[in-house]
Amino acid sequence: MRRRLPPLNALRAFESAGRHVSFTRAAEELHVTPGAVSRQIKLLEDYLGLELFERTSRDLRITEEAEDYVHALTDVFDRVNSATERLLTARRERPLRIHCAMTFTLRWLVPLLPLFHRLYPQREIQLTTSLAPLPVTLLESGDVDVAIQMGRGDWQGMIAHRLAGSALVPVCAPALIDGDLPLGAVHDLNEHTLLHSLARPHDWADWLEAAGAAQVDPERGLRFESSSLAYQAAKEGLGVAMGQMALIVDDLETGRLVTPFDFVFDNGEAYYLTYADHAENDPRVREFRDWVLGQAEDYAQAHKDTIKPGVTALSG
């Protein structure tokens, strides 16, 4: 729809002068000179083709028609002002809503978040986690701004940035290797308890199949709600857990966990930072994206000697 709108500065000058019925008070409110107000009102009168004020040597009077115009403009400007305040307040106060897989949150993201808050102390974050995959509709609808999730980076309508791989390797407590039961060859797993994550129910089967270890039953053992619980159980010596290499780096480097086998299976999946196409220009999303990608690069570089590439053969 084509709108016939007079010059905005002229409207502002007229609305203020009409409300005060004074060029001088309008000038004070708008932080300009009375002459500037007078010129803007003359411009508006020329545009409309009628006089808005009756000027005499002693006083200034607004015409009856112009008075109605002032009331209408005051209402419009008040509503524009209120809408602008709501918009700015919403942008200032709305937190960045991040959804992330639970184990990735606990073992990778949360330890790094203090660095983000030092860079952006005013930025509020609302962080949620789950064991199940995030429905893409939550990103499309705007209920979630950013999600860190597992996949191959091919979500339709989403922008995806790879953060860390998901290569698999068995892990256990050091004491388990030095215990009474041997754990030097893959078939020795039959003598140990396999620790499973209900959030990743196929990891043991996938690793054993890739390793050519058909003699080991991938279904036996204990099951935990999350990988974090399975890792903790492994550290306590309950058995052997299937670890995601990028998430157990600290435990491996400190010796809390060890890898009894060299075979690392990479199924091509990885953790990705994802957001909807329409969120790409959101400054909150850009801030977090740039920061987390930098952290991912630094993390991979710092632990490059521990995060091993996949080994293509396994003996025993």
HUHU-V882951 format. One line per field, one symbol per residue. burial: 1 if it has 24 or more other C-alpha atoms within 12 Angstrom, else 0. Layout:
burial=???
//
This chain:
burial=0000000001111111111011111110000000011101111100000001100000000100011011001100000000000000000000011111111110111000100100000010101110100101001100111111111110100111111111111111111110000010111111111111111110111111011010010100111101111111111011111111111110110001111111111100011111110010000110011011101100110000011101000100
//
